């Protein structure tokens, strides 16, 4: 099944240039083998947080009348909020973002909020942009074991959507599409964030088509 890089290359009309980033050597080698020496494709092996900010985003400056679409598909909590916030403040980029709620629940948002390690909490701090997630993820009332009640995924997803608007500065952020595994569990939420209502309207139409299928 074609992955997102190949699907992007199949879009018509095409983009003028493509920038593909992965930290895994084997995936980079696979991309290079698959795509050959296309002049409109640049492939980077490395940390997307650095590559995007240092090498790709400077090519899409507002003063140069450039526009871009950025697909952020981290393996888990490996994305830095600075990338998202920079994209929002540039006013030239629309983004698709996979919000890894399964990784968050598995490693950070435990029933006992104090049980998660500092390392895991720091990973979520970096993705979220600060530690305000801790005030969102748990209610003030307690469960039968004396722990604060954990909020459902939908509450956490809505709080992150609010950050994309109020903190990152995107004007249009529709409700994300929950993406489920074969057992029906939500693995991640797919967000779209834009400055224009045209892009939002197109994406909303796509989201509606998949919403009834559970996104998976």
C-alpha positions as CSV (number, residue, x, y, z in Angstrom):
1,X,0.0,0.0,0.0
2,X,1.5,3.4,-1.0
3,X,2.5,5.5,2.0
4,X,2.1,9.2,2.4
5,X,5.2,10.2,0.5
6,X,4.1,8.2,-2.6
7,X,0.6,9.5,-2.3
8,X,1.8,13.1,-2.1
9,X,3.8,12.5,-5.3
10,X,0.6,11.3,-7.1
11,X,-1.4,14.5,-6.3
12,X,-2.6,16.4,-9.3
13,X,-1.8,19.1,-10.0
14,X,1.6,18.4,-8.5
15,X,3.5,20.4,-6.0
16,X,6.5,22.3,-7.2
17,X,8.8,20.5,-4.8
18,X,8.7,17.8,-2.1
19,X,10.7,17.4,1.1
20,X,10.6,14.0,2.7
21,X,12.1,13.4,6.1
22,X,12.7,10.2,8.2
23,X,15.1,9.3,11.0
24,X,15.2,5.6,10.1
25,X,18.0,4.6,7.7
26,X,16.1,1.7,6.1
27,X,13.1,4.0,5.3
28,X,15.4,6.6,3.7
29,X,17.1,4.0,1.6
30,X,13.7,2.6,0.6
31,X,12.5,6.1,-0.5
32,X,15.7,6.7,-2.5
33,X,15.3,3.4,-4.2
34,X,11.7,4.0,-5.0
35,X,11.9,7.6,-6.1
36,X,15.3,7.6,-7.9
37,X,16.8,11.0,-8.7
38,X,13.8,13.2,-9.2
39,X,14.9,16.8,-9.2
40,X,11.7,18.0,-7.4
41,X,12.2,15.7,-4.4
42,X,14.6,16.3,-1.5
43,X,15.1,13.5,1.0
44,X,16.6,14.1,4.4
45,X,17.7,11.5,7.0
46,X,17.5,13.0,10.5
47,X,15.4,14.5,13.2
48,X,12.4,16.3,11.6
49,X,12.3,18.8,14.4
50,X,15.7,20.2,13.2
51,X,15.3,19.6,9.5
52,X,12.0,21.3,9.2
53,X,13.0,24.4,11.2
54,X,16.5,24.7,9.7
55,X,16.1,23.6,6.1
56,X,12.5,23.3,4.9
57,X,10.4,26.0,6.6
58,X,12.8,28.8,5.5
59,X,11.9,27.9,1.9
60,X,8.2,28.8,2.5
61,X,8.5,32.4,3.6
62,X,5.5,34.7,3.5
63,X,7.5,37.5,2.0
64,X,8.5,35.3,-0.9
65,X,4.8,34.5,-1.7
66,X,5.3,30.8,-1.0
67,X,2.8,28.3,0.3
68,X,3.2,24.8,1.6
69,X,1.5,21.7,3.0
70,X,3.2,20.0,5.9
71,X,2.3,16.4,6.9
72,X,3.5,15.7,10.4
73,X,3.4,11.9,11.0
74,X,5.5,11.1,14.0
75,X,6.0,7.6,15.3
76,X,4.8,8.7,18.7
77,X,5.6,11.6,21.0
78,X,8.7,12.6,19.0
79,X,7.5,15.9,17.6
80,X,8.4,19.3,19.2
81,X,5.7,21.9,19.7
82,X,8.1,24.5,18.3
83,X,7.6,23.0,14.8
84,X,3.8,23.3,15.1
85,X,3.9,26.8,16.5
86,X,6.4,28.0,13.9
87,X,4.2,26.6,11.1
88,X,1.2,28.5,12.6
89,X,3.0,31.8,13.0
90,X,4.5,31.7,9.4
91,X,1.0,32.0,7.9
92,X,2.2,30.1,4.8
93,X,1.7,26.5,5.9
94,X,-1.3,24.2,6.3
95,X,-0.6,21.1,8.3
96,X,-1.9,17.6,8.7
97,X,-0.9,16.3,12.1
98,X,-1.2,12.8,13.7
99,X,-1.7,13.3,17.4
100,X,-0.5,10.0,19.0
101,X,-3.1,9.5,21.7
102,X,-2.3,5.8,22.1
103,X,1.3,6.6,23.0
104,X,0.1,9.3,25.4
105,X,-2.3,6.9,27.2
106,X,0.1,4.0,27.2
107,X,3.1,6.0,28.6
108,X,1.9,9.1,30.3
109,X,-1.8,9.4,31.2
110,X,-2.1,6.5,33.6
111,X,-4.9,6.1,36.1
112,X,-2.4,7.0,38.9
113,X,-1.2,10.4,37.5
114,X,2.0,10.2,39.6
115,X,3.1,6.8,38.3
116,X,4.3,7.9,34.9
117,X,8.1,8.5,34.7
118,X,9.6,12.0,34.4
119,X,11.0,11.0,31.0
120,X,7.6,10.2,29.6
121,X,6.0,13.3,31.0
122,X,8.8,15.4,29.5
123,X,8.1,13.8,26.1
124,X,4.5,15.0,26.4
125,X,5.6,18.5,27.6
126,X,7.7,18.8,24.4
127,X,4.8,17.7,22.1
128,X,2.2,19.8,23.9
129,X,4.4,22.8,24.3
130,X,4.2,23.0,28.1
131,X,2.8,21.0,31.0
132,X,-0.7,22.4,30.8
133,X,-1.9,19.0,29.6
134,X,-1.8,17.8,33.2
135,X,-4.6,20.2,34.1
136,X,-6.7,19.0,31.1
137,X,-6.2,15.2,31.4
138,X,-7.6,14.7,34.9
139,X,-10.7,15.8,36.7
140,X,-10.7,17.2,40.2
141,X,-13.0,14.4,41.6
142,X,-11.5,11.1,42.7
143,X,-12.2,7.5,41.7
144,X,-12.7,4.6,44.1
145,X,-8.9,4.3,44.6
146,X,-8.4,7.9,45.5
147,X,-6.9,8.9,42.1
148,X,-8.2,11.8,40.0
149,X,-10.5,10.6,37.3
150,X,-8.9,10.6,33.9
151,X,-10.6,12.6,31.1
152,X,-11.7,10.7,28.0
153,X,-9.7,11.0,24.7
154,X,-12.2,13.5,23.3
155,X,-11.5,16.1,26.0
156,X,-7.8,15.8,25.5
157,X,-8.2,16.1,21.7
158,X,-10.4,19.2,22.0
159,X,-7.9,20.9,24.3
160,X,-5.1,20.3,21.8
161,X,-7.3,21.7,19.0
162,X,-7.8,24.8,21.2
163,X,-4.0,25.1,21.5
164,X,-3.6,25.0,17.7
165,X,-5.8,28.0,17.4
166,X,-5.0,30.1,20.5
167,X,-1.3,29.3,20.9
168,X,0.0,28.2,17.5
169,X,-2.1,30.8,15.7
170,X,-3.9,28.7,13.0
171,X,-7.2,30.3,12.0
172,X,-9.0,27.2,10.9
173,X,-8.8,23.9,12.9
174,X,-11.8,21.6,12.5
175,X,-12.4,18.8,14.9
176,X,-9.9,16.0,14.3
177,X,-10.7,12.7,12.8
178,X,-10.3,9.8,15.2
179,X,-8.2,7.0,13.6
180,X,-8.9,3.5,15.0
181,X,-7.2,0.1,14.8
182,X,-9.0,-3.1,13.8
183,X,-10.4,-3.5,17.3
184,X,-12.0,0.0,17.3
185,X,-9.6,1.7,19.7
186,X,-8.4,5.2,18.8
187,X,-4.7,5.1,17.9
188,X,-4.3,8.8,17.0
189,X,-6.3,11.8,15.9
190,X,-5.8,13.4,12.5
191,X,-5.8,17.2,12.7
192,X,-5.9,19.7,9.9
193,X,-4.8,23.3,10.6
194,X,-4.9,26.2,8.1
195,X,-5.2,29.9,7.8
196,X,-7.9,29.8,5.1
197,X,-11.4,28.5,5.1
198,X,-11.0,27.0,1.6
199,X,-8.6,24.3,2.8
200,X,-10.8,23.7,5.8
201,X,-13.9,23.2,3.7
202,X,-12.1,20.6,1.5
203,X,-10.8,18.7,4.5
204,X,-14.2,18.8,6.3
205,X,-15.7,17.1,3.2
206,X,-13.0,14.4,3.3
207,X,-13.4,13.9,7.1
208,X,-17.2,13.5,6.8
209,X,-16.7,10.6,4.3
210,X,-14.5,8.7,6.8
211,X,-16.2,9.7,10.0
212,X,-18.9,7.1,9.7
213,X,-16.3,4.4,9.2
214,X,-14.7,5.3,12.5
215,X,-11.7,6.7,10.7
216,X,-10.0,3.3,10.4
